[in-house]
Amino acid sequence: MNAAIVGWAHTPFGKHEDETVESLIVRVATEALAHAGIEAGEVDEIVLGHFNAGFSPQEFTAGLVLQASDALRFKPATRVENACATGTAAVHQALKTIKAGPARVVLVVGVEQMTKTPGPEIGKNLLKASYLPEDGDTPAGFAGVFGKIAAAYFQRHGDQSDALAGIAAKNHANGVANPFAQMRKDLGFDFCRAESEKNPFVAGPLKRTDCSLVSDGAAALVIADGETAMRFPRAVAFRATAHAQDFLPMSKRDILKFEGCAVAWRRALAEAGLTLDDLSLVETHDCFTIAELIEYEAMGLVPEGHGARAVAEGLTLKGGRLPVNPSGGLKAKGHPIGATGVSMHALSAMQLCGEAGGMQIEDATLAGIFNMGGAAVANYVSILERVR
């Protein structure tokens, strides 16, 4: 065992008018250390995941983690960024640091504050995660990028409106039990399926219920090397990790295949010596419902072009063959960019420790996580297993 999660913290996601990037960081850093039962001075290194891209005027943010405790002064602290996969990029950076030897205990924080930014600027900021020469003028921002992907998928594989509504309805239903979720309301299939004044089309065939929420929030993890981790009350080990970076321009690849996602899953499962059927649950990157649909195919749950089958057969429901996004996913939970990947790991660790409350998947032993940056450009998979 290389490393394990030994503590975590998570703010509710949503609109935090009275918070700042700094206060959110300090809050989760302090709570994660307390949850692990470790003093700040025992931390060897700090990694902060913060996308920013214009959301915060404070660009240099790694040092803000030190505000949580004077005992963190002079600890190495680095900010990492990889679009919407920024949070998992921070987690994987911590693992590399531990494996290389300089650190035994690393504090990982993911944060974003998006809601204080005016609407048009939000779209402009998010488009910075696309290939600007081709997609920089896309109407509706990043929703427009995925609207084009959805339209192309519909053209190749037929109208998938029922499947997308099923994904949205599933994730909103799951989100009701998540105390950290931004939207805890079961919208139902009919509402998600029908165009209405409250659920208009946003881009291509994507309606409002097909799009993740603009959010503020933070999450943090305390990660320790294998030997050190066994001294803590709980330890959730990284059975495997993988990162596959693909071309940024969508024109250089078949965007409907999410090939980088498929490669990352194959690598991680091979490293872990597992198959998809061994997993108890998956937290996957549903920035838009079409993304979750294609990810079913890329992870190998169903064949290419048959993502709708997973929805129709209930494979991804909480009681299905492979529960997907029992947290409600980005769709219900919210998507504060830098915090998302860290949140996925924290919520999966809760599941494996039997501490997920109403979200709990019975007898969960192995959890898979897929966090994606851009349109299937930065592709990260983690497989977690409780060892203590």
N, C-alpha and C positions, 0 to 999 in steps of 0.2 A: 504494500500500500504506500503510494507516494505521499498523499495528503488527504485531509478530511476536513469537512466543515464541522466546527465545534460550537458555533454560536451564530445567531443572526438577529436582525431587526428589520422592521418594515413599517413605514408610515402608511396610512390610508392614501390612496391615489385620488386625485381630484383637483379642485381649485383651492389653493391655499393662499389666500390674499394676505394673510398676516405673517407668512413665512418668507424666507429668502433662500437662495441656494445655500448660503452659509448656515443658516439655522437648520435647514433640512439635513445637511451633512452632519452637523454637530449632534443633532438628535439621534440619528441612526447609529453613528459611530459610538456614542455613549451607551446606547441601549444594547448594541451587539456585544460590546465588551462585558457589560453587566450580565447579559444572557449566557455568555460563555463562562463567566466567573473568573475573568482574568483582569489584571491591572494594566492600564495603558502602557506603563513602562516595560511590560513584557513583550510588547509588539516589536518586531524587528523591522518591518517595512510596511508601507502604506501604498495602495493602488487605488486611484479614483477613476471611475468611469463617468465622463461628462461630455456629451456630444456638443452642446451649446450651439454652434453655427449661427450665432446672433441672438439667441434667446436671452442671454445674460450679458450685461456690459462687462462683468468680471470674467475676463478670458483666462487668466492665470489662477486656477482654482485648486491645484493639488495641495497647496499649503493651507487651505482652509480646514482640512481635516485636523490639523494640529490645534485648532480652536477648541476641540473637544476636551483636551487635557494638556496641561503644561508638560506632562511626562512624555508627550509625543514629540517635543522639541528635539530637533537634530536627527530624527528618524528619516531615512530615505522615503521620499514621497513623490510619486509620479502620476500624472494624468495620462490615460490612454483613450483613444477614440477610434471607432470603426463603424460609423453611422449607427443604425438602429441595433447593431450587435455590440455596441460599446460596453454594455454591462458585462457580457460574457467575455469580451476581450480583456476586461480588467480581471475577471476571475481566472482566466487561463494564464494571464501574465503572472498572477500570484503563484500559480502552480509551477510555472517555469522557474521563478525565483527560488521557491522551496527546493525544487529538484536540483538546481544548480548549486545550492548549498549555503548561500549567504544568510538565509532566513529560515527560522523554524516556525514563526508565527507571523502571518500577514493579515492586515486589516484591509478589507476590500469594501469600498463604498461606491454606489451608483446613484446618480442624482440628475434631475432635470426640473426646471421650472419653465413651463411653456405658456401658461394661461395669462400672464401679464403682458404678453406680446400681442399687438393688434392682429386681427384675423388675416389680412393680406400678407403681413410679414411672416406669419406662421407658415403659410404655403411656400413662400419664397425661401425661408430657412430650410424647410424639409426637402425642397428640390435640390439643395446642395448635396444631398445623398444620391443624386442621379448623375448621369453623364450630360453635363450642361450643353455641349455642342449639339446633342441630339434632342434632349428633353427639357432644356432650360426654359422654353416658352410654353410648356404644356399647360393648358387651361386646367384649373382646379388643383394645381400643384401635384403632390405625390399621389393623391387620389386619382388624378388624371392619368398618371403613369400606370397604375394598377387597373384603372378603367380600360385602358388600351389592352392590357394583358387579358382581362376578363372577356373583352369583345373578341379577341383573337381565339381564346379558348372556346368560346361559344361557337365561333365559326368552324373550328376544327372538330369539336366533339358534340355540338348541339347545345341547345338552350339549357343552362344549368341553374336557372333561377330558383327552382325548388330546392336544389342542393345548397345553394348559398343561403337561402332563408333558413334551411334546417340547421346549418352551422351557426348562424347568428342566434337562432332561438335556443339551441343547445347551450351556447356559451353564456347567454344572458340568464338562462335558468340556473346554470352552475354558479354564476356570479352572485346570486342571492345569498348563498351560504358563505361568501368570502367577505370577512369584515374589513378587508383592505380595498375592496373594489369600489371604483368610482360610481358605477351604476348597478345597484342591487335591485333590479326589477326584472321579473320574468315577462318579457314582451310577447311571447307566444309566436308560433309559426305564422299565423294569419297576418299579424301586424308586420312581421319582417318580410313577408312575401308580397304584400300589396303596396303599390305606390299610393301615397297619401300626402296630405299637407304636412303631417308630422314625419313622414318618411319619404321624402322626394328622391328622385334620381340625382346623384351627385356627379358621376362621371361614367360614361358608357352605361353598362347594365348594372352598375353598383349604386345602391341606394344608401341612405344615411346609416341604416342598420348593418350595412356591409363594411363600415369604416370604423377603425378604432378611434378612441377618444383622445382629445388634446388634454394633457394632464400635467400636474405637478406631483412630485413624490420622490422618495428615496428609499433605498434598502441597503443593508450592509451584512457582511459575512466576516467571521473570524475563521481563518483557515490555518491549520497546523500540519506539520509534517507527521508522518505515520506514527513514529514513536511517541512524539509529544501528544498527539491526539488521543492516545489511549489513556491519558491521565484525566481526561475530561468526562463529565457525566454522559455526554452524547458525542458520537462521532459518525458522520456520514461521509463515506469515502468516495473518491472519484475512481470508479471502476475503469473508466476510459474517457478520453477526450479527443476531439478532432476539430480541425479548422481547415476549410477549403475555400480559398479566395478565387472568384471567377472574374472574367472580363467585366469591366464597368459598362461599356456600351452594350445595350441589348441587341444591337444589330450584329454583333459578333457571335451570337449563340442562339439556340432555340429557347426562347424565354419561357415557353410553356412546359419545359421539362425540369426546370430548377435542378440542373445537373450538379451544381456545387453542393446543394442540399443532399442529393443522393450520394455523392462521393463522401461527404462528411459522415453520413449515417453508416455507410459501408465500412469506413475506416474505424469508426468508434465501436461498432458491433463486433468487428473482427478482433480488435484489440481486447475487448471485454470477453471474447469467447462466448457470445450470446447471439440469439436471434431476436427479432422484434417480438415474437411470441413470449419471450421470457420477461418482458417488461410489464410492470403493473400499471403504469400510466405514462403519459407523455405530456409535457408542457411545450406547445409549439407556437411559432410566431404568426399569429393571426392578425397582422396589421390590417389586413382586409380579408374578407371571407374567401375570396378567390385564392389567396395565398395558402390558407389552411387546406383548401380543396386540393391544390397541386401538391402540397406537402404530404398528403396521404399517399400519393403516388410515388413521390420521390423517396419516402422512407421505406416503401415496399409493402405498405398495408394492402394496397390494391394495385392492379396493373395500370399502366399509363392510359389516360383517357377515361378511367373508370372511377374517379374520385367520388362521384355521386353515389356509387354503390355503398361506400362506407357510411354515407348518411342514410340512405334508404334502408339498409340492413341494421342500423343502430350499432355499428361496430365501435363507434367512438363515444357512445353515451357512458355515463358513470358505471352502469352495469354491463357494458358491452365488452367485446373481446379485448379492446385496448382503449380505455378511457383517455380522451384527449382534451386537455384544458379543463380539468375539474375545478380550477380556480376561476373559470370564466374567461380566461385568456386575456389578451390585450383588448378584445372586443368589449368586455364588460368591466374588466379590472382597470383599464386605462393604459396609456403608453407613454409615460415620461421617458424619453429616449434612453438616456444614460442609466436609468434605474431598472429598465425592463429585464435585462439579462440577469442582474443580481437578484431581482425579485423572483424570477423563475427558479433559481437555485434555492433561495430561501423557502419558497412554497413547496418545492419538491422535498427538501430536507424535512419540513414539517410533516409531509405525508409519510415519509419513511420512519419517522420517530413517533408516528401515531398521534401527532399534535395538530392535525389539520381541522379539527372541529367538524362542522357540517360539510366541509369539502372532502372529508376523509374517504379514501378508497380502502376498502376492507383488506387487511393482510397485505398491504403494499410492501414489497421487498426491493424492487428495482425501479428507478425512475429515469426516463429519457428526457432530455431538454434539447430543443432546437431553437436557436436565436439567430436571426437573419439581419444583415445590414444591406440597405439598398434593395434593389429588385434581384434577390438571390445572388448577391455579389459576395458579401462576407457571410460565410456559413459555418456556424459553430454547433457542435453536438457535445453534450456531457452525458455520461451515464453514472448515476449515483446509487450507492448501496450502503445501508446502515451496517456498521461494524461494531458499534457500541451504543 
